[in-house]
Amino acid sequence: MLFQYIFRNIKKRPFLNFIKVLGLALGLSGVLFISLFLKNELTYDSFHNKADRIYRLTYTNPGIFGNNHFARIYNSEQVPDLAAHFPEIENYARLAPLRGGVMMHNERYYSINEAFVCDSSFFRVFDTELLVGNKHTVLEAPGSMVVSEAFAQKVFGDESAVGKIISLPAGQFYARQTDFTVKGVMENFPQNSHFHPDLIATPAQDEISWWAYTYLLLKEHANPENITAGYSQFTALKAEEFGGESETKAYLQPITDIHLHSDKLREIEANSNMTNIYVLSVAAFILLLISMSNYASLNLGMAGFNNKFVTINRILGSTRNMNLKYFFAESLFIVLVSTLVALAIGVLVNSLIAHHFGIHLFRGNSSFIALVVSFFGLLGILSGLQPVLKQRVGQIQQGKQSLIKSNKIKVSQGIIISQYIFAIGLIVAVIIISRQNRFVLENSLGAGHKNIICFESVHANVQQKFEIFKSELLKHSSIESVSAMLEPPGGEANDMFPFEMEGYSKAEKERPNMIGVFPCDYSFAELFNLDFLSGNNFSQNNSDTEGSGEFLINETAMQFLNYNNPQEIIGKEFRLISPNPEVTVPQGKIVGVVKDFHLSSLKKRVEPLVLFKRDKLWLLNFVVSFKPGMRQTALSDISSLWQELFPAYPFIYEDVDVLYKKVYKTELLQARLLSIFTFISIFISSMGLLGISLLVSQQQTKEIGIRKVNGAKVSEILAMLNKDFIKWVVIAFVIATPIAYYAMNKWLENFAYKTTLSWWVFALSGMLALGIALLTVSWQSWRAATRNPVEALRYE
């Protein structure tokens, strides 16, 4: 009997119940995916069994690299002595990046994204399953290599990889070819790892030295502060061997903190930050609150429809528990249907996220999903019991008339105002985050040019033929310009050289006599349309003789060199001192000053930078721009020439705008998620408002009829029905504006260069919220206002 009445009630009022189900389903979908995404972010690198004891070692030194903080250390050869010196260290693993971008097998080159020379202790520090091989012995021999499952499939297909030779070809970074023997195949590292190597290998000849990412495995209950505090004493003992670096300061960072709490130079991969976690957590809370408040307000409003059922049951002697059972059963049914709809939506959304972002949020999270769904369902059921929980025993005992009065539809203005405070705040957040994302993309190097592609980290053999590659490409009508540079768009120009300049004295500035350098082709400034403040571009020749070298500096470098007028520094004698005695940079003059350009993220300030030309050496990244509307022709021309000049090397390129989207991947994903959740929140709020407006108009049916009989106009009826809703949205706007301003101002602090918080953003958000609210309620208000007054007076 109970369920029969529930089904009859749902069939009798399908629209209102549809709003309930859809609102809960969308709310659950949003909360579930935010929760899964946050779990994924907060559990980075926690899959390692000893994650709580693994720390990454980094240094800073005022006299080295401008005191910049790198994610890797420059003197990794001292790590074995460091481990022997501190009893807290159980083991260590160093990851020295393999450079050059390619590996070779059977005279064919294969591109690599990440690859490292490592210590044989790699699998004693980190955890990943070996599909082939014994993790205790697989890296014991020099020149042993373990490849990832994906890389093994790419190189060897279905053949066994074990025993095969993979070579690191000679080139710019290596004097001779180095052969490695594949001893094992490992599973691909999980998505929530801060590094994903295609392969790892032990040194074939020499020991690991110079730059390496260094991880220390500490003993149980060891205090990492003992190592950082005692590091200066260790360097003092090693002063003669390591140059007396007594000013070096050591840092130990838990591996589980790297993804969200590290933004050092030369990170292995781009990390996220806690601001994104806070933003999405607030979004999840808002979505949950809006879903529950909307469902509760609809249940309270619709409680009046059940007066006859409740009253008759009371007259026939039913207890209050009977009413409780009814509302519990109805709420349970609505929640179950909503959950099924939410899971159906979730399966589709999860496949889209996995396809576009490579994140499988459902995989391995069945227990967590069940927990979130259960928690959401419990809150939904409690929200559905609001009509019973708000009844007073005295009102029930007063009989039918009193009960009907007590259950007259009461709109909770607090709920409506709260929903629109959150909705307006989310609209502001979406607009500002989208504006900032557009700002950083539009101000990045090559912004606005959709026709530029980049060949990243090409091999030294490819670099040697750059001049031929460039001259041959420019013969094609589809190609506009060709250049090359040390770092790709979105990369980090962190290399620094000592320098000398006419009229510059180190004593004038308390800063190291080093400056950032950026080798490039002479067409670099032209291809990327750099803005010249004074002087001229490079001459069209990459080979300079001693005394005739040409240098471009950015605006920040000009100020670093004690000049404020760009005209005054033109023609000054300038010299870069190469750290490699075998490689010299011709001395010459500063020929131009360019406006600061953003090669890397706008989260970092532009550093002083000197651009100089190179021939063959240090031109690791080729960039090609082609004429608008000729993309396919240009790609065909480039591919043909590449196969002719570099047949053994993979033809892999990336659009420059895509490179920058990778740099801001977290912010772009955040904006997309917030946009979706804002839409869901507004939709739920609007559906709730529509349901409330329907209930209000039904409650005032007689009043509307009497007013129309007495000559009231439709516009007056509309004003009467809508005025409260408008008032509530205005109150919500007044409360939401200062909160949203403070929150978004804090978010923008993550960027060194940012857009402004314009007043119109808040005004627009308020107008959008008001417009959506008016459109939502006016439809129902218009129907009520234009209804035949005779029908209205027959109501009830």
C-alpha positions in Angstrom: 0.0 0.0 0.0 2.8 2.4 0.9 4.7 1.9 -2.3 1.5 2.0 -4.3 0.9 5.5 -3.0 4.5 6.5 -3.7 4.2 5.4 -7.3 0.9 7.2 -7.6 2.3 10.4 -6.2 5.3 10.2 -8.6 3.0 9.6 -11.6 0.7 12.4 -10.4 3.5 15.0 -10.3 6.1 13.7 -12.8 7.7 17.1 -13.4 8.5 17.9 -9.8 9.8 14.4 -9.2 11.8 14.5 -12.4 13.5 17.7 -11.0 14.2 15.8 -7.8 15.8 12.9 -9.6 17.8 14.9 -12.1 19.0 17.4 -9.5 20.3 14.6 -7.2 21.8 12.6 -10.1 23.7 15.6 -11.5 24.8 16.5 -8.0 26.0 13.0 -7.2 27.9 12.8 -10.6 29.7 16.1 -9.9 30.6 15.3 -6.3 31.7 11.8 -7.3 34.1 13.0 -10.0 35.5 15.8 -8.0 36.1 13.3 -5.1 37.8 10.8 -7.4 39.9 13.6 -9.0 40.9 14.9 -5.6 41.8 11.4 -4.4 43.9 10.9 -7.5 45.8 14.2 -6.8 46.2 13.6 -3.1 47.6 10.1 -3.5 50.4 10.8 -6.0 53.4 8.4 -5.4 51.7 6.8 -2.5 51.7 3.5 -4.3 55.3 2.9 -3.3 55.4 0.6 -0.2 58.0 2.8 1.5 56.5 6.1 0.3 56.5 7.5 3.9 60.3 7.1 4.0 61.3 8.3 0.5 62.6 11.9 0.3 63.9 13.9 -2.7 67.2 15.7 -2.0 67.7 19.2 -3.4 70.2 22.1 -2.8 70.5 25.8 -3.1 73.7 27.8 -3.1 74.0 31.6 -3.3 77.1 31.4 -5.4 75.8 28.7 -7.9 73.2 29.3 -10.5 71.9 32.4 -8.8 70.7 30.5 -5.8 68.0 29.0 -7.9 66.3 25.9 -6.5 66.4 23.0 -8.9 64.6 19.7 -8.6 67.8 17.8 -9.2 71.3 18.2 -7.8 74.4 19.1 -9.7 77.0 17.1 -7.7 75.3 13.7 -7.5 78.6 11.9 -7.3 78.8 12.8 -3.6 75.6 10.9 -2.8 77.3 7.5 -1.9 79.5 9.4 0.6 76.4 11.2 1.9 74.6 7.9 2.5 77.7 6.5 4.3 78.0 9.7 6.5 74.4 9.8 7.8 73.2 6.7 9.6 69.6 7.7 8.9 69.9 6.8 5.3 69.0 3.2 4.4 69.4 3.5 0.6 69.4 5.9 -2.3 68.5 6.1 -5.9 69.8 8.6 -8.4 68.0 9.3 -11.8 70.3 11.0 -14.3 68.2 11.9 -17.4 69.3 10.3 -20.7 69.6 13.2 -23.1 69.2 13.3 -26.8 65.6 12.4 -27.2 66.2 9.0 -29.0 67.4 5.5 -28.4 68.6 3.2 -31.1 67.9 -0.5 -31.9 69.0 -2.2 -35.1 70.0 1.1 -36.7 66.6 2.6 -36.1 65.9 5.4 -33.7 63.0 5.5 -31.3 61.8 8.6 -29.4 61.8 8.6 -25.6 59.8 10.9 -23.3 61.6 10.1 -20.1 64.7 7.8 -19.6 67.2 7.7 -16.8 70.6 6.2 -15.9 70.0 5.0 -12.3 71.6 3.1 -9.4 71.2 -0.6 -9.1 69.1 0.1 -6.0 66.2 1.5 -8.0 63.8 -1.3 -7.2 64.8 -1.3 -3.6 63.6 2.3 -3.3 60.7 2.5 -5.7 57.9 0.0 -6.4 56.8 -1.1 -9.8 56.0 -4.7 -10.8 58.4 -6.5 -13.2 56.6 -8.4 -15.9 59.9 -10.0 -16.9 63.0 -10.3 -14.6 63.9 -10.4 -11.0 63.8 -6.9 -9.4 66.5 -7.9 -6.9 69.1 -8.8 -9.6 67.9 -7.2 -12.8 70.1 -4.1 -12.5 73.1 -5.6 -10.8 75.3 -5.7 -13.9 76.7 -2.5 -15.5 74.8 -1.5 -18.7 71.6 -3.4 -17.6 68.3 -1.9 -18.8 64.7 -2.3 -17.8 62.1 -1.0 -20.3 58.5 -0.2 -19.7 55.8 -2.4 -21.2 54.7 0.4 -23.6 58.2 1.0 -24.8 58.9 -2.7 -25.3 55.8 -3.0 -27.4 56.8 0.0 -29.5 60.3 -1.3 -30.2 60.0 -5.1 -30.1 56.3 -5.7 -30.8 55.4 -9.2 -29.7 59.0 -10.4 -29.5 60.8 -10.9 -26.2 62.7 -7.8 -25.2 65.1 -9.6 -22.8 68.6 -9.9 -24.2 68.2 -7.3 -26.9 70.6 -4.4 -27.3 69.4 -0.8 -27.1 71.9 1.9 -27.7 72.3 5.5 -26.6 73.7 7.0 -29.8 76.7 9.3 -29.8 75.9 13.0 -30.3 76.0 16.4 -28.7 75.8 15.0 -25.1 77.8 11.8 -25.5 81.2 11.3 -27.1 80.5 7.7 -28.1 77.7 5.2 -28.5 76.7 3.3 -25.4 75.1 -0.1 -25.5 72.7 -1.4 -22.9 71.3 -5.0 -22.6 67.6 -5.3 -21.8 67.3 -7.5 -18.7 63.6 -6.9 -17.8 60.3 -5.4 -18.6 58.4 -3.3 -16.0 54.8 -2.3 -15.8 54.1 1.3 -17.0 54.3 3.6 -14.0 50.8 4.5 -12.6 49.3 7.8 -13.8 49.6 9.3 -10.3 53.4 9.1 -10.3 55.5 12.2 -10.7 57.7 10.5 -13.3 57.0 7.9 -16.0 60.2 6.5 -17.5 60.2 4.6 -20.8 63.4 2.9 -19.6 65.9 2.9 -16.8 69.5 1.6 -17.0 72.6 1.3 -14.9 75.8 3.1 -16.1 77.7 1.0 -18.7 81.1 2.5 -17.9 81.4 5.6 -15.7 79.6 6.2 -12.4 76.6 8.6 -12.1 77.8 12.2 -11.7 76.7 15.8 -12.3 72.9 16.4 -12.6 70.6 13.8 -11.2 67.3 13.6 -9.4 68.2 12.1 -6.0 66.0 10.1 -3.7 66.9 8.9 -0.2 65.2 6.0 1.5 65.4 6.7 5.3 65.4 4.1 8.0 62.3 3.5 10.1 61.6 6.5 12.4 64.6 8.4 11.1 64.4 12.2 11.4 65.1 13.9 8.0 66.0 17.1 9.8 69.2 15.5 11.1 70.4 15.2 7.5 69.5 18.8 6.4 70.9 20.2 9.6 74.1 18.2 9.4 74.7 18.7 5.7 76.9 21.8 6.2 79.2 19.7 8.4 79.3 17.0 5.7 80.4 19.5 3.1 83.0 20.9 5.4 84.5 17.5 5.7 84.4 17.2 1.9 85.6 20.7 1.3 88.7 19.9 -0.7 86.9 17.2 -2.8 83.8 19.2 -3.6 85.1 22.8 -3.7 84.3 23.9 -0.1 80.5 24.5 -0.7 79.9 25.4 2.9 77.0 27.8 1.8 75.0 25.0 0.2 71.7 24.3 1.9 70.1 20.9 1.7 66.4 20.2 1.5 64.5 16.9 1.9 61.0 16.7 0.5 58.7 13.7 1.0 58.0 12.0 -2.4 54.3 12.2 -1.7 54.5 16.0 -1.5 56.2 16.6 -4.8 53.1 16.7 -7.0 51.3 19.3 -5.0 54.0 21.1 -3.1 56.9 21.5 -5.5 57.4 24.1 -8.3 61.2 23.9 -8.6 63.2 24.4 -11.7 63.6 21.4 -14.0 60.9 19.3 -12.5 60.6 15.9 -14.2 57.0 16.6 -15.1 54.7 19.6 -14.5 53.1 19.5 -11.1 49.9 20.7 -9.7 49.4 22.7 -6.5 47.2 22.9 -3.4 45.3 25.9 -4.7 43.6 23.7 -7.2 42.8 21.2 -4.5 41.1 23.9 -2.4 39.2 25.3 -5.4 37.8 21.9 -6.4 37.1 21.0 -2.7 35.0 24.1 -2.3 33.3 23.3 -5.6 32.4 19.8 -4.4 31.1 21.2 -1.1 29.0 23.8 -2.9 27.6 21.2 -5.3 26.7 18.9 -2.4 25.0 21.7 -0.5 23.1 22.9 -3.5 21.9 19.4 -4.3 20.8 18.6 -0.8 19.2 22.0 -0.1 17.4 21.9 -3.4 16.0 18.4 -2.7 15.0 19.4 0.9 13.2 22.5 -0.2 11.3 20.7 -2.9 10.3 18.0 -0.3 9.2 20.7 2.1 7.2 22.5 -0.6 5.6 19.3 -1.8 4.6 18.1 1.7 1.3 19.9 1.4 0.3 17.5 -1.4 0.4 14.7 1.1 -1.9 16.4 3.7 -4.9 14.2 2.9 -2.9 11.0 3.1 -1.2 12.0 6.4 -4.5 13.3 7.9 -6.6 10.2 7.0 -3.8 8.0 8.4 -3.8 10.0 11.6 -7.6 9.8 11.9 -7.4 6.0 11.3 -4.9 5.7 14.2 -1.5 5.6 12.5 1.4 6.7 14.5 4.0 9.3 13.6 6.3 6.5 12.7 3.9 5.6 9.8 4.4 9.0 8.3 8.2 8.6 8.8 8.1 5.3 7.0 6.3 6.8 4.1 8.7 9.7 3.6 11.6 7.4 4.2 10.4 5.0 1.5 9.7 7.8 -0.9 13.1 9.4 -0.3 14.8 6.0 -0.6 13.2 5.4 -4.0 14.1 8.8 -5.3 17.7 8.4 -4.1 18.1 4.9 -5.7 16.7 6.1 -9.0 19.1 9.1 -8.9 22.0 6.9 -8.1 21.3 4.7 -11.1 21.1 7.7 -13.4 24.3 9.2 -11.8 26.2 6.0 -12.4 25.0 5.8 -16.0 26.3 9.4 -16.5 29.5 8.5 -14.7 30.4 5.6 -17.0 30.1 7.9 -20.0 32.1 10.8 -18.4 34.8 8.4 -17.1 35.4 7.1 -20.6 35.7 10.7 -21.9 38.2 11.7 -19.2 40.3 8.5 -19.8 40.3 9.3 -23.5 41.2 13.0 -23.3 43.4 13.1 -20.2 44.6 9.6 -19.6 43.1 9.4 -16.1 41.1 6.3 -15.3 39.2 7.6 -12.3 37.0 4.5 -11.8 39.8 2.0 -12.0 40.6 0.5 -8.6 38.3 2.8 -6.8 35.1 0.7 -6.4 35.3 0.9 -2.6 35.8 4.7 -2.6 32.9 5.1 -5.1 30.7 3.0 -2.9 31.6 5.2 0.1 30.9 8.4 -1.7 27.6 7.1 -3.1 26.5 5.8 0.3 27.4 9.1 2.0 25.5 11.1 -0.7 22.6 8.7 -0.5 22.4 9.0 3.3 22.3 12.8 3.1 19.6 12.5 0.4 17.4 10.3 2.5 17.8 12.7 5.5 16.9 15.6 3.2 13.8 13.7 2.1 12.7 13.4 5.7 12.6 17.1 6.3 8.7 17.3 6.1 8.4 14.8 9.0 11.4 16.2 11.0 9.9 19.7 10.8 6.4 18.7 11.9 5.4 19.6 15.5 3.5 17.0 17.4 1.0 19.7 18.5 0.2 20.6 14.9 -0.5 17.0 14.0 -2.9 16.6 17.0 -5.0 19.6 16.0 -6.7 17.9 13.2 -7.0 18.2 9.5 -7.4 22.0 9.3 -4.4 22.8 11.4 -2.4 20.2 9.6 -3.1 21.7 6.3 -2.2 25.1 7.6 1.1 23.8 9.0 2.0 22.2 5.7 1.2 25.2 3.6 4.1 25.6 1.1 6.8 27.6 2.8 9.7 28.7 0.7 13.0 28.8 2.6 14.5 32.0 1.5 17.7 31.1 3.3 18.1 28.0 1.0 17.5 30.0 -2.2 19.9 32.8 -1.1 22.6 30.3 -0.1 22.3 28.5 -3.5 22.7 31.7 -5.4 25.6 32.9 -3.3 27.4 29.7 -4.3 26.2 29.9 -7.9 27.4 33.5 -8.3 30.7 32.7 -6.7 31.2 29.8 -9.1 30.3 32.0 -12.1 32.9 34.6 -11.0 35.5 31.8 -10.5 34.9 30.4 -14.0 35.1 33.8 -15.7 38.3 34.8 -13.9 40.0 31.5 -14.3 39.1 31.4 -18.0 40.3 35.0 -18.4 43.6 34.2 -16.7 44.0 31.1 -18.9 43.4 33.1 -22.0 45.8 35.8 -20.7 48.7 33.3 -20.1 48.1 31.6 -23.5 47.9 34.9 -25.3 51.1 36.2 -23.7 53.2 33.1 -24.3 55.9 32.9 -26.9 54.2 32.4 -30.3 50.8 33.3 -29.0 48.2 33.9 -31.7 50.1 31.9 -34.2 48.2 28.7 -34.9 50.6 27.8 -37.7 53.8 27.0 -35.7 55.0 23.5 -35.0 58.0 22.3 -33.0 60.4 19.3 -33.2 61.5 18.9 -29.7 64.9 17.6 -28.5 66.2 16.5 -31.9 69.4 14.4 -32.0 72.8 16.0 -32.6 73.0 14.4 -36.0 69.8 16.1 -37.0 71.1 19.4 -35.6 74.2 19.2 -37.8 71.9 19.4 -40.9 69.8 22.3 -39.6 71.0 24.8 -42.2 70.2 22.4 -45.0 66.8 21.6 -43.5 66.0 25.3 -43.2 67.2 26.3 -46.7 65.4 23.4 -48.4 62.2 24.0 -46.5 62.1 27.7 -47.3 62.0 26.7 -51.0 58.4 25.5 -50.5 55.6 28.1 -50.9 53.8 26.7 -47.9 56.6 27.5 -45.5 56.9 31.0 -43.9 59.8 30.7 -41.6 62.2 28.2 -39.9 64.3 28.6 -36.8 65.8 26.6 -33.9 66.6 27.2 -30.2 68.0 25.6 -27.1 64.6 25.2 -25.2 61.2 24.5 -26.7 58.2 26.9 -26.2 57.0 26.2 -22.7 60.5 25.1 -21.6 62.8 26.7 -19.0 65.8 28.8 -20.0 67.8 28.2 -16.8 71.3 27.9 -18.2 73.6 30.7 -17.0 77.1 31.8 -18.2 79.6 34.2 -16.6 79.9 37.4 -18.6 81.9 40.6 -19.2 80.5 43.8 -20.5 81.9 47.2 -21.3 81.2 49.6 -18.3 79.7 46.9 -16.1 81.3 46.2 -12.7 80.2 43.3 -10.5 80.8 45.5 -7.4 77.9 47.7 -8.5 75.5 44.9 -7.9 75.4 42.4 -5.1 74.6 39.5 -7.3 76.6 36.8 -9.1 78.4 37.7 -12.3 76.2 35.3 -14.3 73.4 35.8 -16.7 70.8 33.6 -18.4 71.7 32.5 -21.9 69.5 31.3 -24.9 71.3 30.0 -28.0 69.1 30.3 -31.1 69.0 30.6 -34.9 69.1 34.1 -36.4 65.4 33.8 -37.4 64.2 33.2 -33.9 63.1 36.9 -33.1 61.5 37.2 -36.5 59.5 33.9 -36.4 58.1 34.7 -32.9 57.6 38.4 -33.7 59.7 39.7 -30.7 59.1 43.3 -29.9 62.3 45.4 -30.3 62.7 48.3 -27.9 65.9 49.4 -29.6 68.6 48.2 -32.0 68.2 45.5 -34.7 67.8 41.8 -35.1 70.6 39.4 -35.8 72.3 39.4 -39.2 71.3 36.4 -41.3 74.3 34.3 -40.5 74.6 31.8 -37.6 78.4 31.8 -37.7 80.1 34.7 -36.0 83.8 35.3 -35.8 85.7 36.5 -32.7 85.0 40.2 -32.1 81.9 40.2 -34.4 79.5 38.3 -32.2 75.9 39.6 -31.9 73.8 39.6 -28.8 70.2 40.4 -28.1 69.1 41.0 -24.5 65.6 41.1 -23.0 64.3 44.1 -21.0 65.0 42.5 -17.7 68.6 41.8 -18.7 69.0 45.5 -19.6 67.9 46.5 -16.1 70.2 43.8 -14.6 73.1 45.4 -16.5 72.2 48.8 -14.9 70.5 50.5 -17.9 67.1 51.9 -18.1 67.2 53.4 -21.6 67.4 50.7 -24.2 69.1 53.0 -26.7 72.1 53.5 -24.4 73.2 49.9 -24.2 73.2 49.3 -27.9 76.8 48.8 -29.2 78.3 47.9 -25.8 81.0 45.3 -25.9 79.8 42.0 -24.5 81.3 38.6 -23.9 79.9 35.3 -22.6 82.4 32.9 -20.9 81.4 29.3 -21.8 81.7 26.8 -19.0 83.1 24.3 -21.6 86.6 25.3 -22.6 86.2 23.5 -25.9 83.1 25.6 -26.9 83.5 29.3 -27.2 81.0 32.1 -27.9 82.5 34.8 -30.1 82.9 38.1 -28.3 81.0 41.0 -29.8 78.4 43.7 -29.1 74.8 44.0 -27.9 72.8 44.7 -31.1 69.3 44.8 -29.8 67.0 45.0 -26.8 63.7 43.0 -27.0 60.7 43.3 -24.8 60.4 40.5 -22.2 58.9 37.4 -23.7 57.4 34.5 -21.8 59.1 31.3 -22.9 57.9 29.3 -19.9 55.0 29.6 -17.4 53.7 33.0 -16.4 53.8 31.7 -12.9 57.5 32.6 -12.9 59.0 36.0 -13.4 61.1 36.6 -16.5 64.8 36.4 -15.7 67.6 38.3 -17.4 68.3 36.6 -20.7 71.0 37.0 -23.5 70.2 35.6 -26.9 73.1 34.6 -29.2 73.4 32.8 -32.5 74.8 29.3 -32.8 75.7 27.1 -35.8 74.7 23.4 -35.3 75.5 23.3 -31.5 72.8 23.8 -28.9 70.0 24.0 -31.4 67.9 21.2 -29.9 64.4 22.4 -30.9 63.4 23.1 -34.5 60.4 25.4 -35.1 58.6 25.9 -38.4 55.9 28.3 -39.3 53.7 27.8 -42.3 51.3 30.0 -44.2 47.7 30.3 -43.1 45.4 27.8 -44.7 48.3 25.6 -46.0 48.7 23.3 -43.0 48.3 20.0 -44.8 50.5 21.0 -47.7 53.2 22.3 -45.3 53.1 19.1 -43.2 53.4 17.0 -46.3 56.4 19.1 -47.5 58.1 18.9 -44.1 57.5 15.2 -43.8 59.0 14.5 -47.3 62.1 16.5 -46.6 62.5 14.9 -43.1 62.4 11.5 -44.6 65.0 12.5 -47.2 67.4 14.1 -44.7 66.7 12.1 -41.5 65.2 8.7 -42.6 66.3 6.9 -39.4 64.8 9.4 -37.0 61.1 9.6 -36.0 59.0 12.4 -37.5 57.4 13.7 -34.4 56.2 17.3 -33.9 53.9 19.3 -31.7 51.9 22.5 -32.3 53.3 25.3 -30.2 49.9 26.2 -28.7 49.6 22.6 -27.6 53.0 22.8 -25.9 51.7 25.7 -23.8 48.4 24.0 -23.1 50.5 21.2 -21.6 52.3 23.8 -19.4 49.0 25.0 -18.1 47.3 21.6 -18.2 46.2 21.8 -14.5 44.7 25.2 -14.9 42.9 24.4 -18.1 41.5 21.2 -16.6 40.5 23.1 -13.5 38.6 25.6 -15.6 36.9 22.9 -17.6 35.8 21.0 -14.5 34.6 24.2 -12.8 32.6 25.2 -15.9 30.9 21.8 -15.8 30.2 21.9 -12.1 29.0 25.6 -12.3 26.6 24.6 -15.0 25.4 21.7 -12.9 25.0 23.9 -9.8 23.1 26.6 -11.7 20.9 23.9 -13.4 20.1 22.3 -10.1 19.4 25.7 -8.5 17.2 26.7 -11.4 15.3 23.5 -11.4 14.7 23.9 -7.7 13.6 27.5 -8.2 11.3 26.3 -10.9 9.8 23.7 -8.6 9.4 26.3 -5.8 7.8 28.8 -8.2 5.3 26.1 -9.3 4.5 25.4 -5.7 4.1 29.1 -4.9 1.9 29.8 -7.8 -0.3 26.8 -6.8 -0.5 28.1 -3.3 -1.6 31.5 -4.5 -4.0 30.3 -7.2 -7.1 31.7 -5.4 -5.3 35.0 -4.7 -4.3 35.3 -8.3 -7.9 34.6 -9.5 -9.4 37.2 -7.1 -6.8 39.8 -8.2 -7.6 39.2 -11.9 -11.4 39.4 -11.3 -10.7 42.8 -9.6 -8.8 44.1 -12.6 -5.2 43.2 -11.9 -2.9 43.3 -15.0 -0.7 40.3 -16.0 2.4 42.5 -15.4 1.2 43.2 -11.8 0.6 39.4 -11.2 4.1 38.7 -12.6 5.6 41.3 -10.4 3.8 39.9 -7.3 5.1 36.4 -8.0 8.6 37.3 -9.0 9.6 40.1 -6.6 10.7 37.8 -3.8 12.9 35.7 -6.1 14.6 38.9 -7.4 15.1 40.2 -3.9 16.8 36.9 -2.8 19.1 36.9 -5.8 20.1 40.5 -5.2 20.9 39.6 -1.5 22.9 36.6 -2.7 24.9 38.9 -5.1 25.7 41.4 -2.3 27.0 38.6 0.0 28.8 36.6 -2.8 30.8 39.5 -4.3 33.3 40.2 -1.5 33.8 36.5 -0.8 34.5 35.8 -4.5 36.8 38.8 -4.8 38.9 37.6 -1.9 39.0 34.0 -3.1 40.0 34.8 -6.7 42.5 37.3 -5.6 44.3 34.6 -3.6 44.1 32.2 -6.6 45.7 34.8 -8.9 48.7 35.1 -6.5 49.9 31.8 -8.1 50.9 33.8 -11.2 53.7 36.4 -11.5 51.8 37.9 -14.4 48.0 38.0 -14.2 44.9 39.7 -15.4 42.9 42.2 -13.3 39.9 41.6 -11.2 37.6 43.9 -13.1 34.3 45.1 -11.6 32.3 44.0 -14.7 33.1 40.4 -14.0 31.1 40.5 -10.7 28.4 42.6 -12.3 28.1 40.2 -15.2 28.0 37.2 -12.8 25.2 38.9 -10.8 23.2 39.7 -14.0 23.6 36.2 -15.3 22.4 34.7 -12.0 19.4 37.2 -12.0 18.6 36.5 -15.6 18.7 32.8 -15.2 16.5 33.1 -12.1 14.0 35.3 -13.9 13.8 33.1 -16.9 13.3 30.1 -14.7 10.4 31.5 -12.6 8.8 33.7 -15.2 7.6 30.8 -17.3 5.6 29.4 -14.4 4.6 32.9 -13.3 3.3 33.7 -16.8 1.2 30.5 -16.9 -0.3 31.4 -13.5 -0.9 35.0 -14.4 -2.6 34.3 -17.7 -4.8 31.5 -16.3 -8.6 31.9 -16.6 -9.7 33.4 -13.3 -12.9 31.2 -13.2 -10.6 28.1 -13.2 -8.5 29.7 -10.5 -11.6 30.4 -8.3 -12.7 26.8 -8.6 -9.3 25.6 -7.3 -9.4 23.7 -4.1 
